[in-house]
């Protein structure tokens, strides 16, 4: 399956307004992707609408969010079941500082329905770090039935290597996200405790606008999907 | 400066390690972005941070810091303190913010 498991909807303040449920799913189909995940910052509230649209278009979907830990490391939570993903919101609310969003500065945080109609906005700023460590965040994803993928691990901002120097040995993640095969090689060169087979590797777009959603270049074997998310598709 | 002397002057609490066995303090480094600290810290420095992840201990050992000061009342997890104790890294706690903590080190003579 050609996939892209990291992109932001218009609920993320930093994403373009054009990232509506229908536009995202439509663009993914046009590009030839078969599996996507929408992963807004510290929220799952856009997922019900995206799920309906994706189902209507025959697009496979994982239900995601991009959580920012107390160390300011970004971690993707990816769930096979919408209900499991939605159950994360209570946990997020319990560890998220309530800082009001300044729309003019950070951008809008819009929640839509399956017809791209505005149904609400998130008043709290989503670009915040949760009061939960990296380990606690991964545990929370697991206890809600999801898989934890360390996001853009070599990025200069909000990556595990930037914030914590290196990927901690023994950390219980399920996958590592890189931007290229060259980055994957660099992770392997600099981490003797990580091997090609010791985890799953993902290359995603982290798209904040429609045009940046991945081309059909990154392929996931069915066996890898089943190992992580079961026979849910 | 000896770390035992530093503790007398500041009153900071010892969270882990043996101050009497710590390398003498020569200078100070402040930072929470561990990749940055790995690239810029120098041996013998007292490292002030509010970062309390386990990786802090590894970075402190790698840079051969004299000791670690957790500032602003940040609370390290028990695993981090256990690791520091295992590695022989002295960890001190300052209730003051990073700037005031650094000023205290200067006033102590470092």
Interface residues (C-beta under 8 A of the other chain):
Chain A: X71 X133 X134 X161 X162 X163 X164 X165 X166 X168
Chain B: X33 X34 X35 X37 X38 X51 X53 X54 X55 X58 X59 X77
